[in-house]
């Protein structure tokens, strides 16, 4: 039985120094640094498990990172194997052999045509951000022309409700993860892009892993999944009968998730 495994990256398999957890299990591979501080790392055991997972299944990283941010991780160099498919910008971009897939780009453009343009959504987002106290929000960032992101310090439910309502009538939706507020075209998420890959590779099963509200649709679409105990989804009380929860947190949870996926992939 062919299996596709779709995994979020940050705070699922890879962690910053801040999110690494109290116990670092063994040697660590650093994938990314900013100002000398590790912002993405995983243990060597997690890396070895992912290599084996990629050998046995179709492994698809599915991340909120932009294409440039994803490439900065250098997964191929770190692991010695490069996944053929990768989902970036929460489904906005599908990479095939490292390059954006033209057919998927066309599908996303068609989806965007049904609502406000990215420029209009960014302007709406900026106007809502301007209502907040000075210094509490960063400028809007455009990830690959499809995903809009801004860091907001405690915006409050009322502000989010107003933004959500204005976005909905324009064909966009709002998702939050920690201090980040994301705007995406309605109908677009990681699960939609992963379903496209699943159809292309003719996978009979889908396993998934993720930690944030942006991973909920992907986890629900999977035949089985796993989420970390220290993830935002778990903290919000999100549960699903087919989605396991790790015992560990941080890098230890990353190891546990990789091992869980490999064990389930071996089951026929």
Order of alpha helices (4+ residues) and beta strands (2+ residues): beta-beta-beta-alpha-beta-alpha-alpha-beta-beta-beta-alpha-alpha-beta-beta-alpha-beta-beta-alpha-beta-alpha-beta-alpha-beta-alpha
